[in-house]
Structure formats: C-alpha cells, structure tokens
Amino acid sequence: MIHWRLSRAVTLAAAAAAVGLAAAPATAAASGTFTATGRMHAAHTQGKATLLQNGQVLITGANSGGGAPALPSPEVYNPAAGTWAVTGQMNTPRIDATATLLPDGQVLVAGGSGGNSNALKSAELYNPAAGTWSVTGSMHQGRSGLNGAGASATLLSDGQVLIAGGEDANFNLLSSAELYNPATGKFTPTGSMSAARAGHSATLLTNGQVLVAGGTGATAAAELYTPAIGKFTPTGSMSAPRGGNVGTLLPDGDVLVTQGAPAFAERYHPATGRWSNASTGLAACISTMECRMFSTATLLPTGNVLVAGWYRSANGRWSNASTGLAACISTMECRMFSTATLLPTGNVLVAGGLVGLVSNPQTTPSAILYHPDTNTWTSTGNMTTGRENQTATLLPGGQVLMAGGTLFDHPHAPVFLASAELYTP
C-alpha cells in the first residue's frame, strides 16, 4: 500500500515529458553491461511484461504517466531486431489488469480500470500470431486495484485461470472469485474467499490447490482453493497480518511468504496446513517498511530463496546476504521498487529502484549482482538511466530487457520513460 500511495503522489506531482533512448539493438555487448535498445513509441509505466512463446515480449496495462489514461495499443519487443512495434489496439484500453499467458500461447488480460469504469468486467485475448485483440467472455464482477494491488490471476493445472479478489468500482475489497475457461471463452463464478482481499499472494501448489494469503486490509488469514470442488477453505492463519506479500513455491512444496509484517517471513506446510516461523536469525522489524514492503523474492537454482538482501539457507535459518553493501537507514536505501531477475548463470541481477531517505527519494541507475555460491554482492554496470517501476524480462538468449518506468529526482517532477535497455550477463 505504501508503494501505490507514493506512486500516486508522484504521478500527481506533475505531468512530465516521456523520454527514451535512440533505437539501437545491442550487439556484441560486453559482459556485465547495459546497452540501449529500441525505444518504445510511448512512455510506459506500471505495465506488465509477458514473455510470449515466440520469444518476444508484450507490454500491457501501462499508461504514459502524469495521470494519463491507459495506452490504447500495447507494444511488442523483438529481441532479434532490438525494436518495438505497436501491436493491435485493445478493444478497451486498461491499466491495473491481470495478464496471463495461456497454454495455447494467447494472453488473457482481464479487468483493470479504463474507459468510464474504475473496475472493468471485460476481458480480451491477445493473439501473437495475428497481433490482434479479441473480446472474450466478461467477468461477472468488475475487478481492479492500484499498482498491482488488485485481483490475482493464477493459471491452474487444467489450463483454466482463477481470478480472485480485487477492488470493485467503489474501491471496496472483494471476496468473490471466478474461473476463465479458454475452451469456452467464458467466466463462471466459483466459491468465494472467506475474506475480502486485494494485492494478496496466490500460489499454485504442487497438488493443484491455490494458496491465497494476506493482502490489502492487512489480513493474516490464509485459505486454499481446491479446483476439484470449486471452493475456498480456511487453512492455518499466519502469525501476523501481511499486506502486499510475495509467495514463493519452494522445491519441497512448501510456500515461503515474505514482507508486510514485523515477523519478516513465514513458511506454509501444505501437509499440515500450518505456518512456521522462517525468520530465525533476523531481528524483529520496527515497521513494515523496514520489513521491505514491495521487495522481491527469487527462487535460486539451489532451492534457496533470495529476498532483497537476505538469503534463506538449506537448514531453515537465515544468513546475512548483504556482504559488500552499506547498512540501510531505511528500506528505500535498499532499493524499493527495483527489479530482481534470476540469470542463467545462477546469479541474481538487482537493478534500479528508489534509494535515499524516504524524505528525499531518487531513482538509481546502479545495479548489483548476488552470487549464491559465495553469498556475496558485487557491482555490475549501471543502467543508462535511473528507473523504478520498470519491467524486467529474462529473454531466451540470456539477456534481460528493462523497459519503461519512472525517473524520479526529488523534488523535481517525475519523468516517465519510453526507453529500454538490455543487460548482458
């Protein structure tokens, strides 16, 4: 909630011109460097990036900042050419919608806000082969949110998509849920959650159930959705309320849920339906901001989980993973709203974000690498511009595409970015 409030405050601070870099596909780039690639046709902030089956990247649900409406035409990045192309115009431009890659290669975009509605019922399908959008069945309930704190969308084992929670047009939290069936193109209501929530984590378990935990409203309640019976059932509650949390499925089938509470992390055990403390070795947080709200959780090849400066070891304890980093006065100095991307090398690239004090935030162009084998951090090349709230997508060739976002240098007005760049590991 802190993020979207800050982002909304920044957005309303002033409208700013979009800036970007000249189109230039990166070729033979040096290892550990960022190089400019094609510029998008419009600034994109708060968008969602979907890696398509053909290796291209679709950016949806963005606006150009400054309170601008949703962009009508999403854009597609072609790694082979290093260029962006405006693709077919959506039937209803929208922001804060869900975006789910379906098994057949199409992308389902549902809900969000746009047109004359704060919470759309409509949904659309993007066909990468044709570059066009088609209207599909509408949801029974309009659903939206701010900066991702809306409904969850989970691709189930049978190919259907579970849409749960979010906010209605009057910004009331929702407990209802529905299923999208790609075979029929229709949504059907399914069982409701026991608690209304938005911005919650929704994690597909190895047994096909979906664990829903926390969310706006700072609820500690958790529940399980069972597709076979179409119902949510309460499961063990977390030890503390967690808004805006991140759920990571571990290799053993447990779920690690981080951030949003003084007890930084908890672990859910599907076999028992109980939670256990996963914060051993960590000092209690003074506030949820110091618990790294809006941090990232990255599953490493070893089965450990990296959470923005802390590393979970195999023995269930936590060890300091901040070697080489200055101590943080607040989490903003630890890169709020940065991206974290697992590289083919097994290292984790953390790039950009807001740094500095809460009273004087600035975006940074710097990037750092986490090395799981030595449990250390090292610097890597800087981005060509500071940015936060950008998208980060690992491409099939191993490079990372950073696109859009916001450049913010307090007290100056924010600049919303159309530029994009590639990181070469």
C-alpha positions as a Markdown table, in Angstrom:
| # | Residue | x | y | z |
|---|---|---|---|---|
| 1 | Met | 0.0 | 0.0 | 0.0 |
| 2 | Ile | 2.9 | 2.3 | 0.7 |
| 3 | His | 4.1 | 1.9 | -2.9 |
| 4 | Trp | 0.9 | 2.8 | -4.6 |
| 5 | Arg | 0.3 | 5.7 | -2.4 |
| 6 | Leu | 3.8 | 7.0 | -3.1 |
| 7 | Ser | 3.5 | 6.3 | -6.8 |
| 8 | Arg | 0.1 | 8.0 | -7.0 |
| 9 | Ala | 1.6 | 11.0 | -5.1 |
| 10 | Val | 4.5 | 11.1 | -7.6 |
| 11 | Thr | 2.2 | 10.7 | -10.5 |
| 12 | Leu | 0.0 | 13.6 | -9.4 |
| 13 | Ala | 3.0 | 15.8 | -8.6 |
| 14 | Ala | 3.4 | 16.9 | -12.2 |
| 15 | Ala | 3.0 | 15.7 | -15.7 |
| 16 | Ala | 6.3 | 15.2 | -17.4 |
| 17 | Ala | 7.5 | 14.5 | -20.9 |
| 18 | Ala | 8.3 | 11.0 | -21.9 |
| 19 | Val | 12.0 | 10.4 | -22.7 |
| 20 | Gly | 13.7 | 7.5 | -24.4 |
| 21 | Leu | 16.9 | 6.3 | -26.0 |
| 22 | Ala | 17.6 | 6.0 | -29.7 |
| 23 | Ala | 16.7 | 2.7 | -31.2 |
| 24 | Ala | 19.9 | 0.6 | -31.2 |
| 25 | Pro | 19.9 | -3.2 | -30.8 |
| 26 | Ala | 22.7 | -4.3 | -28.6 |
| 27 | Thr | 25.2 | -6.4 | -30.5 |
| 28 | Ala | 28.3 | -8.0 | -29.1 |
| 29 | Ala | 27.8 | -6.2 | -25.8 |
| 30 | Ala | 30.4 | -6.6 | -23.1 |
| 31 | Ser | 29.6 | -8.8 | -20.2 |
| 32 | Gly | 28.2 | -7.1 | -17.2 |
| 33 | Thr | 26.9 | -4.0 | -19.1 |
| 34 | Phe | 23.7 | -2.4 | -20.0 |
| 35 | Thr | 23.2 | -1.2 | -23.6 |
| 36 | Ala | 20.5 | 0.9 | -25.2 |
| 37 | Thr | 18.0 | -1.0 | -27.3 |
| 38 | Gly | 15.0 | 0.2 | -29.3 |
| 39 | Arg | 12.8 | 3.0 | -27.8 |
| 40 | Met | 9.1 | 2.4 | -27.2 |
| 41 | His | 6.7 | 4.5 | -29.1 |
| 42 | Ala | 5.3 | 5.9 | -25.9 |
| 43 | Ala | 6.4 | 6.1 | -22.2 |
| 44 | His | 5.2 | 3.1 | -20.3 |
| 45 | Thr | 4.9 | 2.9 | -16.5 |
| 46 | Gln | 3.0 | 0.5 | -14.3 |
| 47 | Gly | 2.8 | -2.0 | -17.2 |
| 48 | Lys | 3.0 | -5.8 | -17.2 |
| 49 | Ala | 5.5 | -7.7 | -19.3 |
| 50 | Thr | 4.6 | -11.1 | -20.7 |
| 51 | Leu | 7.2 | -13.3 | -22.4 |
| 52 | Leu | 5.4 | -14.9 | -25.4 |
| 53 | Gln | 6.1 | -18.3 | -26.6 |
| 54 | Asn | 7.8 | -16.9 | -29.7 |
| 55 | Gly | 10.4 | -15.2 | -27.5 |
| 56 | Gln | 9.0 | -11.7 | -27.9 |
| 57 | Val | 7.8 | -9.5 | -25.0 |
| 58 | Leu | 4.3 | -8.0 | -24.8 |
| 59 | Ile | 3.9 | -4.9 | -22.6 |
| 60 | Thr | 0.2 | -4.3 | -21.5 |
| 61 | Gly | -1.7 | -2.4 | -19.0 |
| 62 | Ala | 0.5 | 0.7 | -18.9 |
| 63 | Asn | 0.0 | 4.4 | -19.1 |
| 64 | Ser | 2.4 | 7.2 | -20.0 |
| 65 | Gly | 2.4 | 8.7 | -16.5 |
| 66 | Gly | 1.1 | 12.0 | -15.1 |
| 67 | Gly | -2.4 | 10.7 | -14.6 |
| 68 | Ala | -2.7 | 9.8 | -18.3 |
| 69 | Pro | -5.2 | 7.3 | -19.4 |
| 70 | Ala | -4.3 | 3.7 | -20.3 |
| 71 | Leu | -2.4 | 3.4 | -23.6 |
| 72 | Pro | -4.7 | 2.0 | -26.3 |
| 73 | Ser | -2.1 | -0.1 | -28.1 |
| 74 | Pro | 0.3 | -2.3 | -26.3 |
| 75 | Glu | 3.8 | -2.8 | -27.7 |
| 76 | Val | 5.9 | -5.9 | -28.5 |
| 77 | Tyr | 9.6 | -6.1 | -28.3 |
| 78 | Asn | 11.5 | -8.2 | -30.9 |
| 79 | Pro | 14.9 | -9.3 | -29.4 |
| 80 | Ala | 16.2 | -10.3 | -32.9 |
| 81 | Ala | 15.8 | -6.8 | -34.2 |
| 82 | Gly | 16.1 | -4.9 | -31.0 |
| 83 | Thr | 13.0 | -2.9 | -31.9 |
| 84 | Trp | 9.5 | -2.3 | -30.6 |
| 85 | Ala | 6.3 | -2.4 | -32.6 |
| 86 | Val | 2.9 | -1.1 | -31.7 |
| 87 | Thr | 0.5 | -4.1 | -31.9 |
| 88 | Gly | -3.2 | -4.2 | -32.3 |
| 89 | Gln | -5.3 | -1.8 | -30.3 |
| 90 | Met | -7.2 | -3.2 | -27.4 |
| 91 | Asn | -10.9 | -3.0 | -27.5 |
| 92 | Thr | -10.9 | -1.4 | -24.1 |
| 93 | Pro | -7.6 | 0.2 | -23.0 |
| 94 | Arg | -6.9 | -0.5 | -19.3 |
| 95 | Ile | -4.4 | -0.3 | -16.5 |
| 96 | Asp | -4.1 | -2.5 | -13.4 |
| 97 | Ala | -5.4 | -5.5 | -15.2 |
| 98 | Thr | -4.2 | -9.1 | -14.9 |
| 99 | Ala | -2.2 | -10.6 | -17.7 |
| 100 | Thr | -1.9 | -14.4 | -18.0 |
| 101 | Leu | -0.1 | -16.5 | -20.7 |
| 102 | Leu | -2.4 | -19.3 | -21.7 |
| 103 | Pro | -1.2 | -22.8 | -22.7 |
| 104 | Asp | -2.2 | -22.1 | -26.4 |
| 105 | Gly | 0.1 | -19.0 | -26.5 |
| 106 | Gln | -2.5 | -16.4 | -26.2 |
| 107 | Val | -2.5 | -13.8 | -23.4 |
| 108 | Leu | -5.6 | -13.2 | -21.3 |
| 109 | Val | -6.0 | -9.7 | -20.0 |
| 110 | Ala | -8.9 | -9.2 | -17.6 |
| 111 | Gly | -10.4 | -6.4 | -15.5 |
| 112 | Gly | -8.5 | -3.3 | -14.6 |
| 113 | Ser | -9.6 | 0.3 | -15.0 |
| 114 | Gly | -10.2 | 2.2 | -18.2 |
| 115 | Gly | -12.9 | 3.8 | -20.3 |
| 116 | Asn | -15.6 | 5.0 | -17.9 |
| 117 | Ser | -15.1 | 2.4 | -15.3 |
| 118 | Asn | -12.9 | 2.1 | -12.3 |
| 119 | Ala | -13.3 | -1.7 | -12.4 |
| 120 | Leu | -13.9 | -3.4 | -15.7 |
| 121 | Lys | -15.7 | -6.7 | -16.2 |
| 122 | Ser | -14.5 | -7.2 | -19.7 |
| 123 | Ala | -11.6 | -9.3 | -20.8 |
| 124 | Glu | -9.6 | -9.7 | -24.0 |
| 125 | Leu | -7.3 | -12.2 | -25.7 |
| 126 | Tyr | -4.1 | -11.3 | -27.5 |
| 127 | Asn | -3.2 | -13.5 | -30.4 |
| 128 | Pro | 0.6 | -13.1 | -31.0 |
| 129 | Ala | 0.4 | -14.8 | -34.5 |
| 130 | Ala | -2.1 | -12.2 | -35.7 |
| 131 | Gly | -1.1 | -9.3 | -33.5 |
| 132 | Thr | -4.7 | -8.7 | -32.7 |
| 133 | Trp | -7.0 | -8.5 | -29.7 |
| 134 | Ser | -10.4 | -10.1 | -29.5 |
| 135 | Val | -13.1 | -9.8 | -26.9 |
| 136 | Thr | -13.8 | -12.8 | -24.8 |
| 137 | Gly | -16.3 | -13.5 | -22.1 |
| 138 | Ser | -16.8 | -10.9 | -19.4 |
| 139 | Met | -16.3 | -11.5 | -15.7 |
| 140 | His | -19.3 | -11.4 | -13.5 |
| 141 | Gln | -17.7 | -8.8 | -11.3 |
| 142 | Gly | -15.6 | -5.8 | -12.3 |
| 143 | Arg | -12.1 | -6.0 | -10.7 |
| 144 | Ser | -9.2 | -3.6 | -10.4 |
| 145 | Gly | -6.7 | -2.2 | -8.0 |
| 146 | Leu | -3.7 | 0.1 | -7.9 |
| 147 | Asn | -0.2 | -0.8 | -8.9 |
| 148 | Gly | -0.8 | -4.5 | -8.8 |
| 149 | Ala | -2.7 | -4.4 | -5.6 |
| 150 | Gly | -5.8 | -5.8 | -7.3 |
| 151 | Ala | -7.1 | -9.2 | -8.2 |
| 152 | Ser | -4.9 | -12.2 | -8.6 |
| 153 | Ala | -4.8 | -14.4 | -11.7 |
| 154 | Thr | -3.5 | -18.0 | -11.4 |
| 155 | Leu | -3.1 | -20.5 | -14.2 |
| 156 | Leu | -4.4 | -23.8 | -12.9 |
| 157 | Ser | -3.1 | -27.2 | -13.8 |
| 158 | Asp | -6.1 | -27.9 | -16.0 |
| 159 | Gly | -5.5 | -24.7 | -18.1 |
| 160 | Gln | -8.2 | -22.6 | -16.6 |
| 161 | Val | -7.5 | -19.2 | -14.9 |
| 162 | Leu | -8.6 | -18.4 | -11.4 |
| 163 | Ile | -9.3 | -14.7 | -10.8 |
| 164 | Ala | -9.8 | -13.8 | -7.2 |
| 165 | Gly | -10.4 | -10.7 | -5.1 |
| 166 | Gly | -9.5 | -7.2 | -6.1 |
| 167 | Glu | -11.5 | -4.0 | -5.7 |
| 168 | Asp | -14.8 | -3.0 | -7.2 |
| 169 | Ala | -15.7 | 0.3 | -8.9 |
| 170 | Asn | -16.2 | 1.9 | -5.5 |
| 171 | Phe | -12.8 | 0.6 | -4.2 |
| 172 | Asn | -14.4 | -2.0 | -1.9 |
| 173 | Leu | -12.5 | -5.1 | -1.4 |
| 174 | Leu | -13.9 | -8.3 | -3.0 |
| 175 | Ser | -14.1 | -11.8 | -1.7 |
| 176 | Ser | -15.6 | -13.3 | -4.9 |
| 177 | Ala | -13.7 | -15.4 | -7.5 |
| 178 | Glu | -14.3 | -16.8 | -10.9 |
| 179 | Leu | -12.8 | -19.2 | -13.5 |
| 180 | Tyr | -11.9 | -18.5 | -17.1 |
| 181 | Asn | -12.2 | -21.5 | -19.4 |
| 182 | Pro | -10.1 | -21.0 | -22.6 |
| 183 | Ala | -12.1 | -23.8 | -24.3 |
| 184 | Thr | -15.4 | -21.9 | -24.0 |
| 185 | Gly | -14.1 | -18.3 | -23.6 |
| 186 | Lys | -16.4 | -17.8 | -20.6 |
| 187 | Phe | -16.0 | -16.9 | -16.9 |
| 188 | Thr | -18.1 | -18.8 | -14.4 |
| 189 | Pro | -18.4 | -17.9 | -10.7 |
| 190 | Thr | -16.7 | -20.2 | -8.3 |
| 191 | Gly | -16.6 | -20.3 | -4.5 |
| 192 | Ser | -15.9 | -17.1 | -2.7 |
| 193 | Met | -13.0 | -16.5 | -0.4 |
| 194 | Ser | -13.7 | -16.3 | 3.3 |
| 195 | Ala | -12.0 | -12.9 | 3.5 |
| 196 | Ala | -12.2 | -10.0 | 1.0 |
| 197 | Arg | -8.7 | -9.0 | -0.2 |
| 198 | Ala | -6.6 | -7.4 | -2.9 |
| 199 | Gly | -2.9 | -7.4 | -3.5 |
| 200 | His | -2.7 | -10.9 | -2.0 |
| 201 | Ser | -0.4 | -13.6 | -3.0 |
| 202 | Ala | -1.9 | -16.6 | -4.8 |
| 203 | Thr | 0.5 | -19.6 | -5.2 |
| 204 | Leu | -0.3 | -22.7 | -7.2 |
| 205 | Leu | 0.8 | -25.7 | -5.0 |
| 206 | Thr | 2.2 | -29.0 | -6.3 |
| 207 | Asn | -1.1 | -30.7 | -5.5 |
| 208 | Gly | -3.1 | -28.3 | -7.8 |
| 209 | Gln | -4.6 | -26.2 | -5.0 |
| 210 | Val | -4.0 | -22.5 | -4.7 |
| 211 | Leu | -2.8 | -20.9 | -1.5 |
| 212 | Val | -4.2 | -17.3 | -1.0 |
| 213 | Ala | -2.6 | -15.4 | 1.8 |
| 214 | Gly | -2.7 | -11.9 | 3.2 |
| 215 | Gly | -3.5 | -8.8 | 1.1 |
| 216 | Thr | -4.9 | -5.3 | 1.5 |
| 217 | Gly | -6.7 | -4.9 | 4.7 |
| 218 | Ala | -3.7 | -6.4 | 6.4 |
| 219 | Thr | -5.3 | -9.8 | 7.0 |
| 220 | Ala | -3.4 | -12.7 | 8.5 |
| 221 | Ala | -5.9 | -15.2 | 7.1 |
| 222 | Ala | -5.0 | -17.7 | 4.5 |
| 223 | Glu | -7.1 | -20.1 | 2.5 |
| 224 | Leu | -6.9 | -22.9 | -0.1 |
| 225 | Tyr | -8.8 | -23.1 | -3.3 |
| 226 | Thr | -9.5 | -26.7 | -4.5 |
| 227 | Pro | -10.3 | -26.8 | -8.2 |
| 228 | Ala | -12.0 | -30.2 | -7.9 |
| 229 | Ile | -14.7 | -28.9 | -5.7 |
| 230 | Gly | -14.6 | -25.2 | -6.7 |
| 231 | Lys | -14.3 | -23.9 | -3.1 |
| 232 | Phe | -12.0 | -22.0 | -0.8 |
| 233 | Thr | -11.5 | -23.4 | 2.6 |
| 234 | Pro | -9.7 | -21.8 | 5.5 |
| 235 | Thr | -6.2 | -23.1 | 6.4 |
| 236 | Gly | -3.9 | -22.0 | 9.2 |
| 237 | Ser | -3.5 | -18.3 | 9.7 |
| 238 | Met | -0.2 | -16.5 | 9.6 |
| 239 | Ser | 1.2 | -15.1 | 12.8 |
| 240 | Ala | 0.6 | -11.6 | 11.7 |
| 241 | Pro | -1.3 | -9.6 | 9.1 |
| 242 | Arg | 0.5 | -9.2 | 5.8 |
| 243 | Gly | -0.5 | -6.7 | 3.1 |
| 244 | Gly | 1.3 | -6.8 | -0.3 |
| 245 | Asn | 3.2 | -10.0 | 0.4 |
| 246 | Val | 5.1 | -12.3 | -2.0 |
| 247 | Gly | 4.6 | -16.0 | -2.1 |
| 248 | Thr | 7.3 | -18.3 | -3.5 |
| 249 | Leu | 6.8 | -22.1 | -4.1 |
| 250 | Leu | 9.8 | -24.0 | -2.7 |
| 251 | Pro | 11.1 | -27.2 | -4.3 |
| 252 | Asp | 9.8 | -29.3 | -1.5 |
| 253 | Gly | 6.2 | -28.0 | -2.0 |
| 254 | Asp | 6.2 | -25.6 | 0.9 |
| 255 | Val | 5.4 | -21.9 | 0.4 |
| 256 | Leu | 7.6 | -19.1 | 1.7 |
| 257 | Val | 5.7 | -15.8 | 2.2 |
| 258 | Thr | 7.7 | -12.7 | 2.8 |
| 259 | Gln | 7.3 | -9.0 | 3.7 |
| 260 | Gly | 4.4 | -7.0 | 5.1 |
| 261 | Ala | 4.8 | -7.8 | 8.8 |
| 262 | Pro | 7.2 | -7.4 | 11.7 |
| 263 | Ala | 7.9 | -11.2 | 11.6 |
| 264 | Phe | 9.6 | -10.9 | 8.2 |
| 265 | Ala | 8.9 | -14.4 | 6.8 |
| 266 | Glu | 6.7 | -17.5 | 7.4 |
| 267 | Arg | 6.6 | -20.9 | 5.8 |
| 268 | Tyr | 3.4 | -22.7 | 4.9 |
| 269 | His | 3.4 | -26.5 | 5.1 |
| 270 | Pro | 0.6 | -28.0 | 2.9 |
| 271 | Ala | 0.9 | -31.4 | 4.6 |
| 272 | Thr | -0.2 | -29.9 | 7.9 |
| 273 | Gly | -1.9 | -26.7 | 6.9 |
| 274 | Arg | 0.2 | -24.8 | 9.4 |
| 275 | Trp | 2.7 | -22.0 | 9.3 |
| 276 | Ser | 6.1 | -21.9 | 10.9 |
| 277 | Asn | 8.5 | -19.0 | 11.6 |
| 278 | Ala | 11.0 | -18.6 | 8.8 |
| 279 | Ser | 12.7 | -15.5 | 10.3 |
| 280 | Thr | 15.2 | -17.2 | 12.6 |
| 281 | Gly | 18.3 | -15.1 | 12.8 |
| 282 | Leu | 16.6 | -11.9 | 11.7 |
| 283 | Ala | 15.9 | -9.0 | 14.1 |
| 284 | Ala | 12.3 | -8.0 | 14.5 |
| 285 | Cys | 11.4 | -5.2 | 12.2 |
| 286 | Ile | 10.4 | -1.8 | 13.7 |
| 287 | Ser | 7.9 | -1.2 | 10.9 |
| 288 | Thr | 6.6 | -2.9 | 7.8 |
| 289 | Met | 8.7 | -0.6 | 5.7 |
| 290 | Glu | 11.8 | -1.9 | 7.4 |
| 291 | Cys | 10.4 | -5.4 | 6.6 |
| 292 | Arg | 10.9 | -4.5 | 2.9 |
| 293 | Met | 7.4 | -4.0 | 1.7 |
| 294 | Phe | 7.4 | -4.5 | -2.1 |
| 295 | Ser | 10.7 | -6.4 | -2.1 |
| 296 | Thr | 11.3 | -9.3 | -4.4 |
| 297 | Ala | 11.6 | -13.0 | -3.8 |
| 298 | Thr | 13.7 | -15.0 | -6.2 |
| 299 | Leu | 13.9 | -18.8 | -6.3 |
| 300 | Leu | 17.6 | -19.8 | -6.8 |
| 301 | Pro | 18.8 | -23.0 | -8.6 |
| 302 | Thr | 19.9 | -24.3 | -5.3 |
| 303 | Gly | 16.4 | -24.2 | -3.9 |
| 304 | Asn | 17.2 | -21.3 | -1.6 |
| 305 | Val | 15.2 | -18.0 | -1.8 |
| 306 | Leu | 16.8 | -14.6 | -2.1 |
| 307 | Val | 14.8 | -11.7 | -0.7 |
| 308 | Ala | 16.4 | -8.4 | -1.4 |
| 309 | Gly | 19.5 | -8.8 | 0.7 |
| 310 | Trp | 18.6 | -11.8 | 2.8 |
| 311 | Tyr | 19.2 | -15.4 | 1.9 |
| 312 | Arg | 17.5 | -18.5 | 3.1 |
| 313 | Ser | 19.9 | -21.4 | 3.8 |
| 314 | Ala | 19.1 | -25.1 | 3.5 |
| 315 | Asn | 18.9 | -25.6 | 7.3 |
| 316 | Gly | 15.8 | -23.4 | 7.6 |
| 317 | Arg | 17.8 | -20.5 | 9.1 |
| 318 | Trp | 18.6 | -17.1 | 7.6 |
| 319 | Ser | 22.1 | -15.8 | 6.9 |
| 320 | Asn | 23.2 | -12.3 | 6.1 |
| 321 | Ala | 23.4 | -11.8 | 2.3 |
| 322 | Ser | 24.4 | -8.1 | 2.4 |
| 323 | Thr | 28.2 | -8.6 | 2.3 |
| 324 | Gly | 29.6 | -5.7 | 0.4 |
| 325 | Leu | 26.5 | -3.5 | 0.8 |
| 326 | Ala | 26.3 | -0.4 | 3.0 |
| 327 | Ala | 24.0 | -0.7 | 6.0 |
| 328 | Cys | 20.5 | 0.6 | 5.3 |
| 329 | Ile | 19.0 | 3.5 | 7.2 |
| 330 | Ser | 15.6 | 2.6 | 5.7 |
| 331 | Thr | 14.5 | 0.1 | 3.0 |
| 332 | Met | 14.5 | 2.9 | 0.4 |
| 333 | Glu | 18.3 | 2.7 | 0.6 |
| 334 | Cys | 17.9 | -1.0 | -0.2 |
| 335 | Arg | 16.2 | -0.2 | -3.5 |
| 336 | Met | 12.4 | 0.0 | -3.1 |
| 337 | Phe | 10.7 | -0.9 | -6.4 |
| 338 | Ser | 13.8 | -2.3 | -8.0 |
| 339 | Thr | 13.7 | -5.5 | -10.1 |
| 340 | Ala | 15.2 | -8.9 | -9.3 |
| 341 | Thr | 16.0 | -11.3 | -12.1 |
| 342 | Leu | 17.5 | -14.8 | -11.9 |
| 343 | Leu | 20.1 | -15.1 | -14.6 |
| 344 | Pro | 21.2 | -18.2 | -16.5 |
| 345 | Thr | 24.5 | -18.1 | -14.5 |
| 346 | Gly | 22.6 | -18.6 | -11.3 |
| 347 | Asn | 23.4 | -15.0 | -10.1 |
| 348 | Val | 20.6 | -12.5 | -9.4 |
| 349 | Leu | 20.5 | -9.1 | -11.0 |
| 350 | Val | 19.0 | -6.4 | -8.9 |
| 351 | Ala | 18.6 | -3.1 | -10.9 |
| 352 | Gly | 17.3 | 0.4 | -10.3 |
| 353 | Gly | 14.7 | 1.4 | -7.8 |
| 354 | Leu | 14.2 | 4.2 | -5.4 |
| 355 | Val | 17.1 | 4.9 | -3.0 |
| 356 | Gly | 17.9 | 7.5 | -0.3 |
| 357 | Leu | 15.8 | 8.6 | 2.6 |
| 358 | Val | 12.0 | 8.5 | 2.5 |
| 359 | Ser | 12.0 | 12.3 | 2.7 |
| 360 | Asn | 14.4 | 12.6 | -0.3 |
| 361 | Pro | 13.9 | 9.6 | -2.7 |
| 362 | Gln | 15.7 | 9.3 | -6.0 |
| 363 | Thr | 15.9 | 6.6 | -8.7 |
| 364 | Thr | 19.3 | 5.0 | -9.2 |
| 365 | Pro | 20.8 | 3.6 | -12.4 |
| 366 | Ser | 23.1 | 1.3 | -10.5 |
| 367 | Ala | 22.8 | -2.5 | -10.5 |
| 368 | Ile | 24.3 | -5.2 | -8.3 |
| 369 | Leu | 24.8 | -9.0 | -8.6 |
| 370 | Tyr | 24.1 | -11.5 | -5.9 |
| 371 | His | 26.4 | -14.7 | -6.0 |
| 372 | Pro | 24.7 | -17.6 | -4.2 |
| 373 | Asp | 27.9 | -19.7 | -4.3 |
| 374 | Thr | 29.8 | -17.2 | -2.2 |
| 375 | Asn | 26.9 | -15.4 | -0.5 |
| 376 | Thr | 28.2 | -12.0 | -1.6 |
| 377 | Trp | 27.2 | -9.0 | -3.7 |
| 378 | Thr | 29.3 | -7.2 | -6.4 |
| 379 | Ser | 28.7 | -4.2 | -8.5 |
| 380 | Thr | 27.9 | -4.5 | -12.2 |
| 381 | Gly | 27.4 | -2.0 | -14.9 |
| 382 | Asn | 25.0 | 0.9 | -14.5 |
| 383 | Met | 21.8 | 1.3 | -16.5 |
| 384 | Thr | 21.8 | 4.1 | -19.0 |
| 385 | Thr | 19.3 | 5.9 | -16.8 |
| 386 | Gly | 17.8 | 5.6 | -13.3 |
| 387 | Arg | 14.4 | 4.0 | -13.3 |
| 388 | Glu | 11.8 | 2.5 | -10.9 |
| 389 | Asn | 8.6 | 0.6 | -11.6 |
| 390 | Gln | 10.0 | -0.7 | -14.8 |
| 391 | Thr | 9.5 | -4.2 | -16.2 |
| 392 | Ala | 12.3 | -6.7 | -16.3 |
| 393 | Thr | 12.2 | -9.8 | -18.5 |
| 394 | Leu | 14.7 | -12.6 | -19.0 |
| 395 | Leu | 14.9 | -13.2 | -22.7 |
| 396 | Pro | 15.5 | -16.7 | -24.2 |
| 397 | Gly | 19.0 | -15.6 | -25.2 |
| 398 | Gly | 20.0 | -14.8 | -21.6 |
| 399 | Gln | 19.9 | -11.0 | -21.7 |
| 400 | Val | 17.5 | -9.1 | -19.5 |
| 401 | Leu | 15.2 | -6.5 | -21.0 |
| 402 | Met | 14.5 | -3.4 | -18.8 |
| 403 | Ala | 11.7 | -1.3 | -20.2 |
| 404 | Gly | 9.9 | 1.9 | -19.2 |
| 405 | Gly | 9.4 | 3.0 | -15.6 |
| 406 | Thr | 9.8 | 6.4 | -13.9 |
| 407 | Leu | 12.9 | 8.6 | -13.4 |
| 408 | Phe | 12.4 | 10.5 | -10.1 |
| 409 | Asp | 14.8 | 13.0 | -8.6 |
| 410 | His | 13.1 | 14.7 | -5.6 |
| 411 | Pro | 12.0 | 17.5 | -5.6 |
| 412 | His | 11.8 | 17.6 | -9.4 |
| 413 | Ala | 8.9 | 16.3 | -11.3 |
| 414 | Pro | 9.0 | 12.7 | -12.4 |
| 415 | Val | 9.9 | 11.8 | -15.9 |
| 416 | Phe | 8.1 | 8.8 | -17.4 |
| 417 | Leu | 10.3 | 6.7 | -19.6 |
| 418 | Ala | 9.9 | 5.2 | -23.1 |
| 419 | Ser | 13.5 | 4.0 | -23.1 |
| 420 | Ala | 14.6 | 0.4 | -22.9 |
| 421 | Glu | 17.9 | -1.4 | -22.4 |
| 422 | Leu | 19.5 | -4.8 | -22.3 |
| 423 | Tyr | 21.7 | -6.3 | -19.6 |
| 424 | Thr | 24.3 | -8.8 | -20.8 |
| 425 | Pro | 25.4 | -11.2 | -18.0 |
